[in-house]
Amino acid sequence: MSPYSKIVGTGSYLPPERVTNAALALRLAADGIETSDEWIFSRSGISARHYAAPDMLASDLALEAARKALAAAGMAANDIDLIIVATSTGDHAGGFPSTACIVQRKLGITNGGAAMDVQAVCSGFVYAMSVADSFIKSGAHRNALVIGAEVFSRILDFKDRTTCVLFGDGAGAVVMSASDSPGVLSTKLHADGRYAEILCVPGNIGNGTMNGSAYLYMDGPAVFKLAVSVLEKVAIEVLAQADMTPSQIDWLVPHQANIRIMQSTARKLGVAPDRMVVTVDEHGNTSAASIPLALDCAVRDGRIQAGDNVMMEGVGGGFTWGAVLVRM
């Protein structure tokens, strides 16, 4: 057993189709839905997002991000003995086989390691990292591939401008390995099912058909109010668990949902604006993929360095929320 798990490689992937606010506004106008770049950006901080091609699945996005993370870690695919994919838009409507098993196959992994999906919507990557951390610290696994991958464009109602303008597709990944030096310092996960209806896809499958709506529904004001309340609290919790203070956070990598929520959290924690990684402007809300996408972006452009303390936190449907504090 090793006392720590540590991030040893990061990777990400965005599908080629970049859709600007102006282009999306034209698409919506064809159906009589009025919006604009100014309307979208002023409410969310989003300027563009990426959409997967019709034949591209969550596992395809995950595969590309995974390959980059493995390369960054200097590992071969068969070095991985645990795959966890956080997704709400997996390859199969029934949820199985898991997208993680499909990724395992596409990577050519044949060592019989474990593979599973985690469903906590936009908190999914934080949940998945926490699970991987526990498995590695227990000695059950040594090298985990943790992925957030989403094709949210498939569940958007493009007649509802309050939701369809917010989300995009993408994938991000990290390789976590057993380590004798500090890596994951603390994690904290929460959920409150009393708020299940404020962010959901309310339909269900029965007898081969969809009963109810297959589109994402969100009560925006309720989600906003809850998010700004819980994100500060969970950040303080993981800091206390690690016996650290907000002043020791080098980088804040929040779920990229809405720039106002992100700024509010940073302000409450006393984190300077230039120490918060922001990709929501170009990626939109990619749900479980948003944190690893942002993390990889900041690692690859040189902002996040070895030894930096990085706080990652998110909120999602369920209602779920959580945070992970890591030393890179």
N, C-alpha and C positions, 0 to 999 in steps of 0.2 A: 504494500500500500504506500502511496505517496501522499504527503500532507496537502498538496495543492493540485488544482487543475489550472492550466494556463493556455491562453490563446497563442498559438504558434504560427497561424496563417489566416489571412482574410481574402475574400474574393466576392465579386458581385457581377451581375449581368442585367442589362436593360434591353428589352426587345428593340429592334431598329426603328419602329415607327414612333416618331416624336410628334405629339399633338399639342400645338400651342392653344392658348385660350381663344385666340382669334379664329383658328381653324375649327375648334369645338363649337364656338358660337355660330359659325356658318352652318355646321351640321344640325344644330338644334333649331336654327331659324327655318330650315327646310320643313320642320314639323310644327312650326308656329310657336316655338319656345324661345322667348327673348332672354338673352344674356349678353355679356360683353367681357372683354379682358379686364376692364376696370372693376366691374361688379365682382368677378371671381377673385381677382388679386386682392382687392381691398378687404374681403371677408376671410381669405384663407392664406394669402401669401404665395399662392400657386400661380405660376406662369405657363407651365407645360407639364405633360405627363407622357408616359410611353404605353402603347397598347401592343399586346402580343398578336401575331398573325393568327388567323382562324384555325390553322392546323398545329399551333404551338400550345403545348400543355405546361402545367406548372412544373412537371418533372424535367421538361426541356430547359426551362429557365434555371431550375435548381442545378441541373447537370453542368451548365456553363459556369455558374458561380462556384460550384464545388471544385471543378477542375482548376480554377484560378487559386482557390484557397489551398488546395493540395500542392500546387506548384510553389506558392509562397512559403508553405511549410516544409518544402523539400521532401515530400512523402509520395509514395506510390499508393494507388487506390487500395491495395490489399493490406496496407498498414492500418487501415481504418477498421475498428471492430465494433463501432456503434454509429448508427446514422439516426438522427432525429430531424424530421422536417416539420416545421411549424407552418401550417397552411389552413385556410378556410375554403380554398378553391382547388382542392386536389384533383387528380386525374379522373377519379371515378365517382359518379353520383352517389353511390351507396357507401362511399368512404373506404372501400377495400377492393383490391389490395391497396395497402398504404402507398402514398407517393414515395415514402422513404424506401420501400422495397423496390419500386420501379427505378428510383435513382441508383440503388445498389446494383441492380441488373445493368443499367446503362453505363455505370462506371466499370463494370466487369469484375466486381468484387465477388470472390468465391470462397472466402474464408469462414463463412457461416456466422459472421458477427450479427448482432441484433440490429433491427431497423424498425422504426415506428414513427407515426405522425403524432403531433401534439396540436390540439385545437383550443386556442385561447384568443383567437382573432388577432387584434392588433398587439396584444400582449404576448402573442405566441412565441416570439423569439426569446424573450426574457424567460418565459416558462421553460422553453427547450434548453436554454443554457443552464438554468438551475438544475434541471433533471440530469443533464450531462455531467455537471459538476459533482453531483451526488454519486453518480455511478463511478466516476473516475476516482473520487476520494475513497470510495468503498473498496477499491481494488478490482471491481467487477470488469472494468474496461480501462484501456490505456489511451486510445486515440479515438476521439469522437468527432464526427463531421456534423455540425449543427447548421441547419439551413432554414431560412425564411423564404418562401416562394409563393407568389400570388398572381392570379390572373383575374383581378377584380372587375376588369372590363366586361366579363361574361355575366356578371350579376347586377349590372347597373341598368336602371330604368332611364333611358335617355329622353323621357318626357318629364322627368323630375329634376329640374335644374339645381335643386338644393343639395342633391347627392351626386349626380353623375359627373359634375365638374370637379369633384374632389379627389377621385381615386385613379390609380394607375396600376400598371403591372411591372413586375421585376423580381429579382431574387438576390439574396446576399447569403454568405456562408462564412463560417469560421471553423478552423480545426482547433480542437482543445485536446491537450495532452497532459498526462501525469507529469508532475514537476516537483522538484525539491525546493524551488523558490516561489515566493508568493505570486499568484495569478488572480484567480477569482477570490476576492477578499470577503465578500458577503453577498447574500441574495435574500430577497423577501418577496413572497407571492401572496396575493389576496384575490378574493372573488366575493360577489354579493348578488346571488341569483334573483333578489327582489327587483333588480333593474334589468332583467333579461329582455324586456320588450322595447327598451329605448334604442337598441341597436341590434338588428337581427335580419335574417331572411326568414320570414314567417311561414313559408310553405313547407310541405313535407311530401315525400313520395309514397304513394299507395297504389297498389295494383297496376304498376307501370305508368302512372300518370302523376303529375304534380297537383297536389291539393293546396290551394291558396297560392300566394305570390312567390315566385322564384327570384324576385328582385330584392336588393338591399333596402331596408327601411331604417331611417335614423331620425330620432327626435333631437335635432341639432342643439337647441338651447339646453336640454336636459343633459346631454352628453358633455357639453362644454362646462356646465356648472359642476358636474361630478368630477370631470378630469382635472380641473384646476384645484379642486379640493384634495384629491387623493395623491396626486403626483408629488407635491411637496412633502406630504406625510411619509410616503414610502421611501423617498430619498433620505429623509432624516433617519428612518428606521435602519436602512442598510449602513449608513454612516456610523450610527451608534453601535451597531453590531461589529463594525470593524474598528471601533474606538478612534474614529476620525471626525473631522469637522468639515463643513462646506468649503472652508478656505483651502482645503487640501485636494479639492477636485481640480484636476488639470483640464479635463474636457467633459462636457455634458453632451451626451448623444441621446436625445429624447426621440420617442416615436414621432415621426414626421406627419402629424395630422393637420395641424393648423398653427400658423406662426404665432397667433395671439396666445394660444395655450402654452406653446413652447417658451415664449418670452416671459409670460407670467411666472412659469416655474423657475426659470433662470433668475428672474428678479427676486423671487421669494427666497431662493437659496443663496443669493449674493454672488452668483456666477456672472462674470462680465460677458456682455453680448458676443465678444470676439472669441470666447472660450466655449461657445455652444456651436456644435456642428449642425448646419442647416442645409438640407437638400430638398426640402418640401417645394421650393420654388421650381425646381426642374423635374422632380420625380412625382409630385403629388403625394397622396396618401397611398402607400403600397402595403398597408396593413402589416402582417408579420415580417415582410421583407424590408420595411423602412429602416429599422435600426441597423441591421447588418449592411445594408446598402450605404448608409451614412458613415458607418464605422470604416468600411473599406475605402470609401472616398477620402476620408481624412488620413488614413494610414498611408495610402498610395501617394497623396500629394505632400506628405511629409509633416503634416501638422501633428499627428499623434505619433509619439516616439516611444521607444522602449523605456520602461520605467515610469511612464505617465499613469496617473490615476484617472480612470475613465468611468463615469457614471452613465449607465444605460437604463432607461425606464420607459414604460409604456402603459397605455390603458386600452381596453378593447371590449367588445360585446361579451356579455355574460352575466353581469358586468365583471371584467377582470382587470387587475392591474398588478404591477410588480416592478422591481428594480434589481439590477446587478451592478456591483462595484468591482472593477477589475484593475489590476496593475499589469500594464502591457509589457 
